[in-house]
Amino acid sequence: MSNSNGNSNGIPFLDLITPHVELEAELTAVFHKALRSAGFIGGAMVEDFEKEFAKFCSTSHAIAVSSGTDALRFALMAAGVKPGDAVVTVPHTFIATTEAISQAGALPEFVDIDERTYNLCPEKLEEFLEKKCTKDKSGKLISRRSGRPVTAVVPVHLYGQMADMDAILKLAEKYGLVVIEDACQAHGAEYFSKENNRWMKAGSMGRAAAFSFYPGKNLGACGEAGAVTTNDAALAANIKMVRDHGQAKKYYHDVEGYNGRLDAIQAGLLHVKLKHLAKWNAQRREHAAEYGRLFAAAGEAEAAAGATGIVLPYEPSWSKAVYHLYVIRTSYRDGLMENLKQAGIGTGIHYPIPLHLQKAYTALGYSRGDFPASEKAAAEIVSLPMFPQLTAEQQARVVQETLDFTAKAGRKHAERDELSLATAGRRA
C-alpha cells in the first residue's frame, strides 16, 4: 500500500500500488502485446478502449487523447469556440480547466459555485448571463466585463459529483451557449435528468465532455491520458483530426492540428481497468456512506457536524456521486491536517487558492470577495483518504482522529471567546 508518510501503520491519502499489484498479470500482458505487434501509437488497442469507454459513458463516441487538458481544449475547439470568445466556468477547479479555455484562444470568465456541492451554481450563471452580459446588434451575447462574445459554458463535475445539468442546459439553450462538461473527476457519476426522466452518465449531457485518466483518477492510466465523449459524429471526426496533426489520412492535413494522440499501451491498460471501474466506484460510494455514518455516530449528522465544526459532503437526490475525493470542511483545517499527519494519515487540499486569485490570472482583474462561496470553500476544505481498498478500520481511525482534534479545537475556541467577552466586560 502506498504510504508517503513513511509510517508502516499509516493510512495513505491514495493507494496506487494495490490495484496495480492485483491486476499485474493483465496489465503486463498489455505491454507484451504491444511489444509483439509493435503497435505503439493508435491501432486496435486504442480503438477497442474508445469503443468500451463510449459504451460506459452512454455516448456514441469516445476519442482518446494524450491528457485531460487536451481533451477539454480539443472539445472546445471542435465545438466552435474561437480566439476572442469568452467561456464561462468556475474559479473552484484545477487550472487545467482554464488553461484549456485559454489555449483554445478564449478568455475564461467566472461564476461562483454552489456552496454545498462545490459545482457551478445555476442561479449565479443566470445572474451572470442576465446582468453581466448584453446583446449586440447581431444578437450575440457580449460580456460587459471583457467585451467578448460569450459562446460556451464549462460546468466542472468536481470531486466525482455532477453539476445541476438540467438547469445549466436550459440556460445554455436560452442564451445560445455550447456546453462542454469537464468530467475529469467524474468517471461513472450519474445525474437524474427530469427533462429526460432518467439517470444520465457524466459525459453524455453536453455537446461534448472531457475526461482525464491521470493516475490518481477513478479510472487512471499509468501516465498521462484523456478522452473526449460526444454524441456528435462530426465533432468526433474533427477531434480525431486535431489530435493527429490535422490529418484526415497520413500526410494529408485538412487543418493544422496537434500531437495529442494516446499511446496504445496506455489505452490497453485503461481497457483492463475499465472492467473494474463500476466495482471501484461502488466501493467509493460505500466508503463515503461509512464516513457519513461514523461522523454521525455521536448523534444526528447535523448535530454532530455542528458540535465538531465539520461540514460533510452534500449529495443531492438527483446525484449519484463516485467520490473521486471525499472532502469535508472545517475552520480548523490547517491544525487538523497537521494532527492527521502526525498520526500517519494522509490528506490533501483541492484546491487552496481559487483561480481568480491565482498569480497566473492577475491580468483578468478579479479581486478577493468577487466569488465568496469559492473563497470560503478554499479556506476550509480538506480531502480525507479515499480509494477503493480503504478499510473500515482505517476509516474509523481517520474519523476518530478528526473528531478528537476538531472537538478539542472547538473547546479552545469557545474558551477564547469567553475570555474575550469577560475582558471586554471588565473594560466596559
C-alpha positions as CSV (number, residue, x, y, z in Angstrom):
1,M,0.0,0.0,0.0
2,S,1.4,3.4,-1.0
3,N,2.3,5.5,2.0
4,S,4.1,8.8,1.6
5,N,4.5,9.5,5.3
6,G,6.9,6.6,6.0
7,N,4.7,5.1,8.8
8,S,4.1,1.4,8.1
9,N,0.9,1.7,10.1
10,G,-0.1,4.9,8.3
11,I,-3.1,5.5,6.2
12,P,-2.3,6.9,2.8
13,F,-4.3,9.6,1.1
14,L,-4.4,7.5,-2.0
15,D,-3.3,3.9,-2.7
16,L,-2.0,3.4,-6.3
17,I,0.0,0.3,-5.6
18,T,-2.6,-2.3,-4.5
19,P,-4.8,-2.2,-7.6
20,H,-1.8,-2.5,-9.9
21,V,-0.4,-5.4,-8.0
22,E,-3.9,-7.1,-8.1
23,L,-4.1,-6.6,-11.9
24,E,-0.4,-7.1,-12.6
25,A,-0.7,-10.1,-14.9
26,E,-3.4,-8.4,-17.0
27,L,-1.6,-5.2,-17.2
28,T,1.8,-6.6,-18.1
29,A,0.1,-8.7,-20.8
30,V,-0.8,-5.4,-22.5
31,F,2.9,-4.4,-22.7
32,H,3.8,-7.8,-24.1
33,K,1.1,-7.5,-26.8
34,A,2.4,-4.1,-27.8
35,L,6.0,-5.4,-28.0
36,R,5.0,-8.3,-30.2
37,S,2.8,-6.3,-32.5
38,A,4.9,-3.0,-32.5
39,G,1.5,-1.2,-32.2
40,F,2.6,1.7,-30.0
41,I,0.5,4.6,-31.5
42,G,-3.1,4.3,-32.4
43,G,-4.4,0.9,-33.7
44,A,-6.7,-1.7,-32.3
45,M,-5.9,-1.2,-28.6
46,V,-6.8,2.5,-28.8
47,E,-9.9,1.8,-30.8
48,D,-11.1,-1.0,-28.5
49,F,-10.7,1.2,-25.5
50,E,-12.6,4.1,-27.2
51,K,-15.5,1.8,-28.0
52,E,-15.8,0.5,-24.5
53,F,-15.4,3.8,-22.8
54,A,-18.1,5.4,-25.0
55,K,-20.4,2.5,-24.0
56,F,-19.6,3.0,-20.4
57,C,-20.5,6.7,-20.7
58,S,-23.6,6.0,-22.7
59,T,-22.3,8.1,-25.7
60,S,-21.9,7.3,-29.4
61,H,-18.2,8.3,-29.5
62,A,-15.1,8.5,-27.3
63,I,-11.9,9.9,-28.7
64,A,-8.7,9.0,-26.8
65,V,-6.2,11.8,-26.4
66,S,-2.9,12.5,-24.6
67,S,-4.4,14.2,-21.4
68,G,-7.5,15.6,-19.8
69,T,-6.3,19.1,-20.7
70,D,-6.0,18.2,-24.4
71,A,-9.5,16.6,-24.1
72,L,-11.1,19.8,-22.9
73,R,-9.1,22.0,-25.3
74,F,-9.9,19.9,-28.4
75,A,-13.6,19.6,-27.3
76,L,-13.9,23.4,-27.1
77,M,-12.2,24.0,-30.4
78,A,-14.2,21.3,-32.2
79,A,-17.4,22.8,-30.7
80,G,-16.7,26.1,-32.3
81,V,-15.0,28.2,-29.6
82,K,-12.8,30.7,-31.3
83,P,-10.0,33.1,-30.4
84,G,-11.6,36.2,-29.0
85,D,-14.5,34.4,-27.4
86,A,-15.3,34.2,-23.7
87,V,-16.1,30.9,-21.9
88,V,-17.8,30.7,-18.5
89,T,-16.6,28.4,-15.8
90,V,-16.0,28.3,-12.1
91,P,-12.9,29.5,-10.1
92,H,-13.0,26.5,-7.8
93,T,-11.3,23.9,-10.0
94,F,-7.9,22.8,-11.2
95,I,-6.1,25.3,-13.5
96,A,-6.3,22.8,-16.4
97,T,-10.0,23.9,-16.9
98,T,-9.0,27.4,-17.6
99,E,-5.7,26.5,-19.4
100,A,-7.8,24.6,-22.0
101,I,-10.1,27.6,-22.5
102,S,-7.1,30.0,-22.9
103,Q,-5.3,27.5,-25.2
104,A,-8.4,27.4,-27.4
105,G,-7.9,31.2,-27.8
106,A,-10.8,32.2,-25.5
107,L,-10.9,34.1,-22.2
108,P,-12.2,32.4,-19.0
109,E,-14.8,34.3,-17.1
110,F,-16.0,33.1,-13.8
111,V,-19.3,32.5,-11.9
112,D,-19.4,31.2,-8.3
113,I,-20.1,27.7,-7.1
114,D,-23.0,26.3,-5.1
115,E,-21.5,26.2,-1.6
116,R,-23.0,22.7,-0.8
117,T,-22.0,20.8,-4.0
118,Y,-18.9,22.9,-4.9
119,N,-20.1,22.8,-8.5
120,L,-21.3,25.7,-10.8
121,C,-24.3,27.4,-9.3
122,P,-27.1,27.7,-11.9
123,E,-28.5,30.8,-10.2
124,K,-25.1,32.5,-10.3
125,L,-24.8,31.6,-14.0
126,E,-28.3,33.0,-14.7
127,E,-27.3,36.2,-12.9
128,F,-24.1,36.5,-15.0
129,L,-25.9,36.0,-18.3
130,E,-28.8,38.3,-17.4
131,K,-27.0,41.1,-15.6
132,K,-23.4,41.0,-16.7
133,C,-23.9,40.4,-20.4
134,T,-25.7,42.3,-23.1
135,K,-26.5,41.6,-26.7
136,D,-25.0,43.4,-29.7
137,K,-26.9,44.4,-32.9
138,S,-26.4,41.0,-34.4
139,G,-27.9,39.3,-31.3
140,K,-24.6,38.0,-29.9
141,L,-24.3,37.7,-26.2
142,I,-21.4,40.0,-25.1
143,S,-19.7,40.1,-21.7
144,R,-19.8,43.5,-20.2
145,R,-16.6,42.8,-18.3
146,S,-14.4,41.8,-21.3
147,G,-16.4,43.0,-24.3
148,R,-16.1,39.5,-25.8
149,P,-18.8,37.2,-27.2
150,V,-19.8,34.5,-24.6
151,T,-20.1,31.3,-26.6
152,A,-19.7,28.4,-24.1
153,V,-20.0,27.3,-20.5
154,V,-17.9,24.6,-18.9
155,P,-19.5,23.1,-15.8
156,V,-17.0,21.1,-13.7
157,H,-18.2,17.9,-12.1
158,L,-15.9,18.3,-9.1
159,Y,-14.9,15.6,-6.7
160,G,-16.9,13.0,-8.6
161,Q,-20.3,14.7,-8.5
162,M,-22.1,16.1,-11.5
163,A,-23.3,19.7,-11.6
164,D,-27.0,20.5,-11.9
165,M,-27.1,19.9,-15.7
166,D,-30.8,20.3,-16.4
167,A,-30.7,23.9,-15.1
168,I,-27.4,24.6,-16.9
169,L,-28.5,23.2,-20.2
170,K,-31.8,25.2,-20.0
171,L,-29.8,28.4,-19.6
172,A,-27.4,27.5,-22.3
173,E,-30.3,26.8,-24.8
174,K,-31.9,30.2,-23.9
175,Y,-28.6,32.1,-24.5
176,G,-27.2,30.1,-27.3
177,L,-24.2,28.6,-25.5
178,V,-22.3,25.4,-26.1
179,V,-22.0,23.2,-23.0
180,I,-18.7,21.2,-22.6
181,E,-18.6,19.1,-19.5
182,D,-15.4,19.0,-17.5
183,A,-15.8,15.4,-16.3
184,C,-12.2,14.8,-15.5
185,Q,-13.1,13.8,-11.9
186,A,-16.4,12.1,-12.6
187,H,-15.9,8.8,-14.4
188,G,-19.2,7.0,-14.0
189,A,-21.0,9.7,-12.0
190,E,-24.8,10.0,-12.7
191,Y,-27.4,12.7,-12.7
192,F,-31.2,12.2,-12.7
193,S,-32.5,14.4,-15.5
194,K,-36.1,15.4,-15.0
195,E,-36.0,16.7,-18.6
196,N,-35.2,13.2,-19.9
197,N,-36.9,11.4,-17.0
198,R,-33.9,9.1,-16.5
199,W,-30.4,8.8,-14.9
200,M,-27.7,10.0,-17.2
201,K,-23.9,9.5,-17.1
202,A,-21.3,12.2,-16.8
203,G,-20.1,13.0,-20.3
204,S,-23.4,12.3,-22.0
205,M,-25.3,15.5,-21.5
206,G,-23.3,18.4,-23.0
207,R,-22.2,18.8,-26.6
208,A,-19.0,17.0,-25.5
209,A,-17.1,16.2,-22.4
210,A,-13.5,15.9,-21.3
211,F,-12.1,13.1,-19.1
212,S,-8.7,12.8,-17.5
213,F,-7.0,9.5,-16.8
214,Y,-4.3,10.9,-14.7
215,P,-3.1,8.0,-12.4
216,G,-5.0,9.1,-9.3
217,K,-8.4,9.3,-11.1
218,N,-11.1,6.8,-10.5
219,L,-10.0,5.4,-13.9
220,G,-6.3,6.1,-14.1
221,A,-3.6,5.3,-16.6
222,C,0.0,4.6,-15.8
223,G,0.9,8.0,-17.1
224,E,-0.9,10.8,-18.9
225,A,-4.1,10.1,-20.8
226,G,-7.6,11.6,-21.6
227,A,-10.7,11.3,-23.7
228,V,-13.5,13.3,-25.2
229,T,-17.0,11.8,-25.3
230,T,-19.8,13.1,-27.5
231,N,-22.9,12.0,-29.4
232,D,-21.9,14.3,-32.3
233,A,-20.3,12.4,-35.1
234,A,-18.9,15.4,-36.9
235,L,-17.4,16.8,-33.7
236,A,-15.8,13.4,-33.0
237,A,-14.3,13.3,-36.5
238,N,-12.9,16.8,-36.0
239,I,-11.2,15.9,-32.8
240,K,-9.7,12.8,-34.3
241,M,-8.0,15.0,-36.9
242,V,-7.0,17.7,-34.5
243,R,-5.3,15.2,-32.1
244,D,-3.2,13.8,-35.1
245,H,-1.7,16.9,-36.7
246,G,-4.9,17.7,-38.6
247,Q,-4.6,14.5,-40.7
248,A,-7.6,13.1,-42.4
249,K,-5.3,10.4,-43.6
250,K,-1.5,10.1,-43.3
251,Y,0.3,13.1,-44.8
252,Y,-3.0,14.8,-45.9
253,H,-3.6,17.7,-43.5
254,D,-7.0,19.3,-43.7
255,V,-6.2,21.6,-40.8
256,E,-3.2,22.5,-38.6
257,G,-3.6,20.2,-35.6
258,Y,-1.7,19.0,-32.5
259,N,0.2,16.0,-31.4
260,G,-2.5,14.8,-28.9
261,R,-2.6,11.1,-29.5
262,L,-2.9,8.5,-26.8
263,D,-0.2,5.8,-26.6
264,A,-1.6,2.3,-27.4
265,I,-0.1,0.9,-24.2
266,Q,-2.0,3.4,-22.0
267,A,-5.2,2.6,-23.9
268,G,-4.7,-1.1,-23.3
269,L,-4.0,-0.5,-19.6
270,L,-7.1,1.6,-19.3
271,H,-9.2,-1.0,-21.1
272,V,-8.1,-3.6,-18.5
273,K,-9.0,-1.2,-15.6
274,L,-12.3,-0.1,-17.2
275,K,-13.7,-3.6,-16.5
276,H,-13.3,-2.9,-12.7
277,L,-14.4,0.7,-12.6
278,A,-18.1,0.1,-11.7
279,K,-16.9,-2.1,-8.8
280,W,-14.4,0.5,-7.7
281,N,-16.9,3.3,-7.9
282,A,-19.4,1.3,-5.8
283,Q,-16.7,0.8,-3.2
284,R,-16.0,4.5,-3.1
285,R,-19.7,5.2,-2.6
286,E,-19.8,2.6,0.3
287,H,-16.8,4.3,1.9
288,A,-18.5,7.7,1.6
289,A,-21.6,6.3,3.3
290,E,-19.4,4.8,6.0
291,Y,-17.6,8.1,6.6
292,G,-21.1,9.6,7.0
293,R,-22.2,7.0,9.5
294,L,-19.0,7.3,11.5
295,F,-19.2,11.1,11.7
296,A,-22.8,10.9,12.8
297,A,-22.1,8.3,15.4
298,A,-22.4,10.8,18.3
299,G,-25.9,11.8,17.2
300,E,-27.7,13.1,14.2
301,A,-25.5,14.1,11.3
302,E,-26.3,17.8,11.5
303,A,-25.8,17.9,15.3
304,A,-22.5,16.0,15.1
305,A,-21.3,18.4,12.4
306,G,-22.3,21.4,14.3
307,A,-20.7,20.1,17.5
308,T,-17.4,19.4,15.8
309,G,-17.3,22.2,13.3
310,I,-17.3,19.7,10.4
311,V,-19.4,20.0,7.2
312,L,-19.7,16.7,5.4
313,P,-20.1,16.3,1.6
314,Y,-23.6,17.0,0.3
315,E,-25.1,14.7,-2.3
316,P,-28.5,15.9,-3.8
317,S,-31.3,13.4,-4.5
318,W,-30.6,13.8,-8.2
319,S,-26.9,12.8,-7.9
320,K,-25.0,9.5,-7.8
321,A,-21.5,10.7,-7.0
322,V,-18.5,8.5,-7.4
323,Y,-16.3,10.2,-4.8
324,H,-13.1,10.8,-6.6
325,L,-12.4,12.8,-3.4
326,Y,-14.1,12.8,0.0
327,V,-14.0,16.5,1.0
328,I,-15.0,17.9,4.4
329,R,-14.9,21.4,5.6
330,T,-13.7,22.8,8.9
331,S,-12.4,26.2,10.1
332,Y,-9.6,24.3,11.9
333,R,-8.3,22.9,8.6
334,D,-4.6,23.6,9.0
335,G,-4.4,22.3,12.5
336,L,-6.4,19.2,11.6
337,M,-4.1,18.4,8.7
338,E,-1.0,18.7,10.9
339,N,-2.7,16.5,13.5
340,L,-3.6,13.8,11.0
341,K,-0.1,14.0,9.5
342,Q,1.4,13.3,13.0
343,A,-1.0,10.4,13.3
344,G,0.3,9.0,10.0
345,I,-2.9,9.8,8.0
346,G,-2.6,11.4,4.6
347,T,-4.8,14.4,3.5
348,G,-5.0,16.9,0.6
349,I,-6.5,20.2,-0.3
350,H,-8.4,20.5,-3.6
351,Y,-7.9,23.5,-4.1
352,P,-6.4,26.0,-1.7
353,I,-6.5,29.1,-4.0
354,P,-9.4,29.9,-6.3
355,L,-8.3,30.6,-9.9
356,H,-9.4,34.2,-9.9
357,L,-6.9,34.9,-7.1
358,Q,-4.0,32.9,-8.7
359,K,-1.0,34.9,-9.8
360,A,-1.3,33.4,-13.3
361,Y,-4.7,35.3,-13.7
362,T,-3.8,38.6,-12.2
363,A,-4.4,40.2,-15.6
364,L,-8.1,39.2,-15.5
365,G,-8.6,41.8,-12.9
366,Y,-10.6,39.9,-10.3
367,S,-10.3,40.7,-6.6
368,R,-10.8,38.9,-3.3
369,G,-14.5,38.9,-2.4
370,D,-15.7,38.5,-6.1
371,F,-16.6,34.8,-5.6
372,P,-17.3,34.4,-1.9
373,A,-18.5,30.8,-2.0
374,S,-15.4,29.6,-3.8
375,E,-13.2,31.6,-1.5
376,K,-14.8,30.3,1.7
377,A,-14.6,26.7,0.4
378,A,-10.9,27.1,-0.5
379,A,-10.1,28.2,3.0
380,E,-11.9,25.3,4.8
381,I,-11.8,22.2,2.6
382,V,-9.7,19.2,3.3
383,S,-9.7,15.8,1.4
384,L,-9.6,12.7,3.6
385,P,-8.3,9.3,2.4
386,M,-10.5,7.8,-0.3
387,F,-9.7,4.9,-2.5
388,P,-11.5,1.5,-3.3
389,Q,-9.2,-0.6,-1.0
390,L,-9.8,1.6,2.1
391,T,-10.8,-0.5,5.1
392,A,-13.5,0.1,7.7
393,E,-10.8,0.1,10.4
394,Q,-8.8,2.7,8.6
395,Q,-11.9,4.9,8.1
396,A,-12.8,4.5,11.8
397,R,-9.3,5.8,12.8
398,V,-9.4,8.7,10.4
399,V,-12.8,9.8,11.8
400,Q,-11.8,9.4,15.4
401,E,-8.6,11.4,14.9
402,T,-10.6,14.1,13.1
403,L,-13.3,14.3,15.7
404,D,-10.9,14.3,18.6
405,F,-9.0,17.2,17.1
406,T,-11.9,19.3,16.0
407,A,-13.7,18.9,19.3
408,K,-10.6,19.9,21.2
409,A,-10.1,22.9,18.8
410,G,-13.7,23.9,19.2
411,R,-13.4,23.9,23.0
412,K,-10.3,26.1,22.8
413,H,-12.1,28.5,20.5
414,A,-15.1,28.7,22.8
415,E,-12.8,29.3,25.8
416,R,-11.0,32.1,23.9
417,D,-14.4,33.7,23.1
418,E,-15.5,33.5,26.7
419,L,-12.2,35.1,27.8
420,S,-12.6,37.9,25.3
421,L,-16.1,38.6,26.4
422,A,-15.1,38.7,30.0
423,T,-12.2,41.0,29.3
424,A,-14.5,43.3,27.3
425,G,-17.0,43.3,30.1
426,R,-14.3,44.4,32.7
427,R,-13.2,47.2,30.4
428,A,-16.8,48.3,30.0
